[in-house]
Amino acid sequence: MYLITAILQALSMALSMCWEILWPLILGFALSGIVQAVVSHKTMAQALGGDSPKNLTLATLFGIASSSCSYAAVALARSIFQKGASFTSAMVFELASTNLVIELGIILIVLMGWQFAAAEYLGGLLMVIFLAVIFRLTLTPRLVQQAKEQAAKGVMGRMEGHAAMDMSVEGGSFWQKLFSGKGFTAVSHYFVMDWASVWVDIALGLLIAGALAAWVPESFWQAFFLSNNPTLAKIEGPLVGPLVAIFSFVCSVGNVPLAAVLWRGGISFGGVVSFIFADLIILPILDIYRKYYGWKMIGYILVTFYVTMAAAGYVVEFLFAALGIIPQNRNVATITEGFQWNYTSILNIIFLVLAAILVIRFLRTGGPAMLKMMNGSGHKMSHDDEGHHTMHHHEHAS
């Protein structure tokens, strides 16, 4: 009986958090779909040929615009690297497309507060700068060449098809593209594809967060995060945050509910931020780096990413403490209050209607056939005047 009660309690907390972040997720993916519908992958690769400040700024902006799950971001980074982007630009793109995206900021504000969203965006930009400096000082042409040779083998990772699908609309202004039949279809397809690629991570993140919130006593977290010694906690947080993330297996926005539980448990502010950043070095993604770039590069990426994530966590902690804007309240309302009829419920209903409209458009314009191929290799899209998509398959060496 105790076991059933414990499971129900964990599920209740997971569902409560799910209800809280539902409308921000729908809004974020809809906005992301709009941006992806008007920016082509080809344009990206052409603009990211070097590692000058201009190239890296564009890589950051394109990353924010592409807004996808960590697996698709990693696959797309390899794709633009193969098409001529520099390795530094490809990695900066990858960081931005998972840490500086719209839906992540909205969910952080709703679940944890504006300070965490501000810290995420500031820390993300700092990581881009730190990574560019470290790569310039330590990345050798030989290592890049070895990575390029391994990437050219085309070994499959995850979400390859999703990363290769370029459904952007060409010709006309932003608004003309967006309000055309093709634009509506492209937005609906990106919306559903992004959901299909991250729902497992989101569900996993919610279930793990629910279980940890329900089952692990706060005394454990407080001891683990050295909460009784604020100075040591601030030193430990950004170092431990990414390590917890590596072994949690949860990536993309799925790790925000988990971050809320860690914050409630006593991890430092900088530790929360570095934990959220670390979705690009979780174990399954490290294995994909091995396939894409080889063993030497996986070690290089792991070390440099970890250093930049921890460093960004420290800087954010220091700056926000100096400004006096680190939240003092660790009581995450979603975990403690449960379901309530409020503005969240009304927004969820409105955005579920929007999601339904996009899903219907997706179903009516050849979406399901594309969805089946999303985990396959590259596909080239073409669309007719109404925006119905057809697919041309390109074989890759395996």
C-alpha positions in Angstrom: 0.0 0.0 0.0 2.8 2.4 0.9 4.5 1.7 -2.5 1.2 2.6 -4.4 0.8 5.8 -2.4 4.4 6.8 -3.1 4.0 6.1 -6.9 0.7 8.1 -7.0 2.4 11.0 -5.1 5.2 11.1 -7.6 2.8 10.9 -10.6 0.7 13.7 -9.0 3.7 16.0 -8.8 4.8 15.1 -12.3 1.3 15.9 -13.7 1.1 19.1 -11.7 4.4 20.3 -13.2 3.3 19.2 -16.7 0.1 21.3 -16.4 2.1 24.3 -15.3 4.5 24.2 -18.2 2.0 23.1 -20.9 1.1 26.5 -22.4 4.7 27.8 -22.4 5.8 24.7 -24.3 3.1 25.1 -26.9 3.9 28.8 -27.3 7.6 28.2 -27.4 7.4 25.5 -30.1 4.9 27.5 -32.1 7.3 30.6 -32.1 10.2 28.3 -32.9 8.3 26.8 -35.8 7.7 30.3 -37.2 11.4 31.2 -37.1 12.5 27.8 -38.6 10.0 28.3 -41.4 11.8 31.4 -42.6 15.5 30.6 -42.0 17.1 27.9 -44.2 19.9 25.5 -43.2 21.8 26.4 -46.4 21.8 30.1 -45.4 23.2 29.1 -42.0 26.1 27.0 -43.3 27.1 29.7 -45.7 27.3 32.3 -43.0 29.3 30.2 -40.5 32.4 29.5 -42.4 34.9 31.0 -39.9 35.2 31.7 -36.2 35.3 35.5 -36.3 33.1 37.4 -33.9 30.7 38.0 -36.7 30.5 34.2 -37.6 30.0 33.3 -33.9 27.3 36.0 -33.5 25.5 34.6 -36.5 25.9 31.0 -35.1 24.4 32.2 -31.8 21.4 33.9 -33.6 20.8 30.9 -35.9 21.0 28.6 -32.9 18.4 30.6 -31.0 16.2 30.5 -34.2 16.6 26.8 -34.8 15.3 25.9 -31.3 15.3 22.2 -31.2 15.9 19.3 -28.9 19.4 18.5 -27.9 19.7 15.4 -30.2 18.4 17.3 -33.2 20.7 20.3 -32.4 23.8 18.0 -32.2 22.8 16.3 -35.6 22.2 19.7 -37.2 25.6 21.0 -35.9 27.3 18.1 -37.6 25.3 18.8 -40.8 26.4 22.5 -41.0 29.9 21.5 -40.1 30.0 19.1 -43.1 28.5 21.8 -45.3 31.3 24.2 -44.5 30.7 25.8 -41.1 33.8 26.0 -38.9 33.8 23.5 -36.0 33.7 26.4 -33.5 30.7 27.9 -35.2 28.9 24.5 -35.2 29.5 24.1 -31.5 28.4 27.6 -30.7 25.3 27.0 -32.8 24.6 23.8 -30.8 25.0 25.7 -27.4 22.6 28.4 -28.5 20.0 26.1 -29.9 19.5 24.3 -26.6 20.3 27.1 -24.0 19.1 30.3 -25.5 15.8 29.3 -27.0 12.4 30.8 -26.5 10.5 28.0 -24.9 13.3 27.4 -22.3 13.1 31.0 -21.1 9.3 31.0 -20.9 9.2 27.7 -18.9 11.9 28.9 -16.5 9.9 32.1 -15.8 6.7 30.1 -15.2 8.2 27.3 -13.1 11.1 29.1 -11.3 11.0 32.8 -11.8 12.4 35.5 -14.1 15.8 35.5 -12.4 16.5 32.0 -13.7 15.5 32.9 -17.3 17.8 36.0 -17.1 20.6 33.8 -15.7 20.1 31.2 -18.4 20.3 33.7 -21.2 23.2 35.7 -19.7 25.1 32.4 -18.9 24.4 31.1 -22.4 26.0 34.1 -24.0 29.0 33.8 -21.5 29.4 30.2 -22.5 29.6 31.1 -26.2 32.4 33.6 -25.4 34.3 31.3 -23.1 34.0 28.4 -25.6 35.2 30.6 -28.5 38.3 31.7 -26.4 39.1 28.2 -25.3 38.7 26.7 -28.8 40.9 29.5 -30.2 43.7 28.7 -27.7 43.5 24.9 -27.6 41.7 23.5 -30.7 44.3 22.2 -33.2 43.7 21.9 -37.0 44.7 18.3 -36.7 41.9 17.5 -34.3 39.4 19.4 -36.5 40.6 17.4 -39.5 40.1 14.1 -37.7 36.6 15.2 -36.6 35.8 16.2 -40.2 37.0 12.8 -41.5 34.9 11.0 -38.9 31.9 13.2 -39.7 32.2 12.4 -43.4 31.6 8.7 -42.7 27.9 9.7 -41.9 27.5 7.4 -38.9 24.0 7.8 -37.6 23.1 9.3 -34.3 19.6 10.3 -33.3 17.1 12.7 -34.9 19.1 12.7 -38.2 16.1 13.1 -40.3 14.7 15.9 -38.1 17.9 17.8 -38.4 18.1 17.3 -42.2 14.6 18.4 -42.8 14.7 21.9 -44.2 11.2 23.1 -44.8 11.9 26.8 -44.8 9.9 28.9 -47.3 11.8 31.0 -49.8 10.9 34.3 -51.6 9.0 37.3 -50.2 9.1 39.2 -47.0 8.9 37.6 -43.5 5.1 38.2 -43.3 4.5 37.0 -46.9 6.3 33.7 -46.1 4.6 33.3 -42.8 1.0 33.8 -44.0 1.3 31.8 -47.2 0.0 28.3 -47.4 3.5 27.0 -47.5 4.4 29.0 -44.4 1.5 27.7 -42.4 2.3 24.2 -43.4 6.0 24.6 -42.5 5.2 26.0 -39.1 2.8 23.1 -38.4 5.4 20.5 -39.5 8.2 22.0 -37.4 5.8 22.3 -34.4 4.8 18.6 -34.5 8.4 17.4 -35.4 9.8 19.4 -32.4 7.2 17.9 -30.1 7.9 14.4 -31.5 11.6 14.8 -30.8 11.4 16.1 -27.2 8.3 14.5 -25.7 10.2 11.5 -24.3 12.8 13.8 -22.7 10.0 16.1 -21.3 8.1 13.1 -19.9 11.2 11.6 -18.5 12.2 14.9 -16.9 8.8 15.3 -15.3 8.7 11.7 -14.0 12.2 11.9 -12.5 11.4 15.3 -11.0 8.1 14.0 -9.6 9.8 11.0 -8.1 12.7 13.0 -6.6 10.3 15.6 -5.2 8.1 13.0 -3.6 10.6 10.4 -2.4 13.9 12.1 -1.6 13.9 13.9 1.8 15.1 17.5 1.7 17.7 16.6 4.4 19.5 14.5 1.8 19.6 17.3 -0.8 20.7 19.8 1.9 23.6 17.6 2.9 24.5 16.8 -0.7 24.5 20.5 -1.7 26.2 21.6 1.5 23.3 24.0 2.3 24.5 24.6 5.8 27.6 26.2 4.6 26.6 28.9 2.0 30.2 29.6 0.9 31.0 25.9 0.2 27.6 25.5 -1.5 28.4 28.3 -3.9 31.8 26.7 -4.7 30.3 23.2 -5.1 27.1 24.1 -7.0 28.5 24.9 -10.5 30.9 21.9 -10.3 28.3 19.4 -9.3 25.4 20.7 -11.4 26.7 19.4 -14.8 27.8 16.1 -13.2 24.2 15.5 -11.9 22.9 16.4 -15.4 25.4 14.0 -17.2 23.9 11.0 -15.3 20.3 12.2 -15.3 19.9 11.3 -19.1 17.4 14.2 -19.4 18.0 16.8 -22.1 16.3 19.8 -23.7 13.5 21.5 -21.7 12.9 18.2 -19.9 15.6 19.1 -17.3 13.8 22.3 -16.1 11.4 20.4 -13.7 14.5 18.6 -12.4 16.2 21.9 -11.9 13.2 23.1 -9.9 13.6 20.1 -7.6 17.3 20.6 -7.1 16.7 24.3 -6.3 14.1 23.3 -3.8 16.6 20.9 -2.3 19.3 23.5 -1.8 21.7 23.6 -4.8 23.2 27.1 -5.3 21.9 29.5 -7.9 25.0 29.0 -10.1 24.6 25.3 -9.7 21.0 25.4 -11.1 22.2 27.3 -14.1 25.2 25.0 -14.9 22.9 22.0 -14.5 20.5 23.3 -17.1 23.4 24.0 -19.5 24.7 20.5 -19.3 22.0 18.9 -21.5 24.7 18.7 -24.2 27.0 16.4 -22.3 24.6 13.8 -21.0 25.8 10.2 -21.6 23.6 9.4 -24.6 24.8 12.6 -26.4 28.4 11.9 -25.5 28.0 8.6 -27.3 26.7 10.5 -30.4 29.7 12.8 -30.3 31.9 9.6 -30.4 30.0 8.4 -33.6 30.2 11.9 -35.2 33.7 13.1 -34.4 35.7 10.2 -32.8 37.1 9.4 -29.4 39.6 12.3 -29.2 37.0 14.9 -30.0 34.5 13.5 -27.5 37.1 14.0 -24.7 37.9 17.5 -25.9 34.2 18.5 -26.1 33.4 17.0 -22.7 36.3 18.9 -20.9 35.7 22.2 -22.7 31.9 22.2 -22.4 32.2 21.2 -18.7 34.7 24.0 -18.0 32.5 26.6 -19.8 29.3 25.5 -18.1 30.9 25.6 -14.6 32.6 29.0 -15.4 29.3 30.5 -16.6 27.6 29.2 -13.4 30.2 31.0 -11.2 30.0 34.3 -13.1 26.2 34.3 -13.0 26.2 33.5 -9.3 28.7 36.3 -8.6 26.9 38.9 -10.7 23.4 38.1 -9.5 24.6 38.1 -5.9 26.3 41.5 -6.4 23.0 42.9 -7.8 21.0 41.3 -5.0 18.6 39.5 -7.3 19.2 35.8 -6.4 15.8 34.5 -5.2 15.7 33.6 -1.5 12.4 31.6 -1.7 13.1 27.9 -2.6 9.5 26.9 -2.3 8.6 26.0 -5.9 4.9 26.5 -6.0 4.2 23.9 -8.7 5.7 21.2 -6.5 3.8 22.2 -3.4 0.4 23.6 -4.6 -0.8 21.1 -7.2 -3.7 21.7 -9.6 -5.6 25.0 -9.3 -8.1 26.8 -11.5 -6.3 30.0 -12.4 -4.8 31.8 -15.3 -2.6 28.8 -16.1 -5.6 26.6 -16.7 -7.2 29.3 -19.1 -3.9 29.7 -21.0 -3.5 25.9 -21.3 -7.0 25.7 -22.9 -6.3 28.5 -25.3 -2.9 27.1 -26.4 -4.3 23.5 -26.7 -6.7 24.9 -29.3 -3.8 26.5 -31.1 -1.9 23.1 -30.9 -4.9 21.3 -32.3 -5.1 23.7 -35.3 -1.4 23.1 -36.1 -1.7 19.3 -35.7 -4.8 19.2 -38.0 -2.8 21.2 -40.6 0.1 18.8 -40.2 -2.1 15.7 -40.7 -3.7 17.2 -43.8 -0.4 18.1 -45.6 1.6 14.8 -45.6 3.0 15.1 -42.1 2.6 11.5 -40.8 4.7 10.2 -43.7 7.5 12.6 -42.8 7.2 11.8 -39.1 8.0 8.1 -39.9 11.2 9.1 -41.5 12.3 11.6 -38.9 14.8 9.2 -37.3 16.2 8.3 -40.8 18.9 10.1 -42.7 18.6 13.3 -44.8 15.5 14.2 -46.7 15.0 17.0 -49.0 11.6 18.7 -48.9 9.6 20.2 -51.7 6.2 21.8 -51.3 3.4 22.5 -53.8 1.5 25.8 -53.9 -0.8 24.8 -51.0 2.2 23.8 -48.9 1.7 20.0 -49.1 5.1 18.5 -48.5 6.7 15.7 -50.5 10.0 14.1 -49.7 13.1 13.1 -51.7 15.3 10.6 -50.0 19.1 10.9 -50.2 21.3 8.0 -49.1 24.2 8.7 -46.8 27.2 6.4 -46.3 26.9 4.6 -43.0 
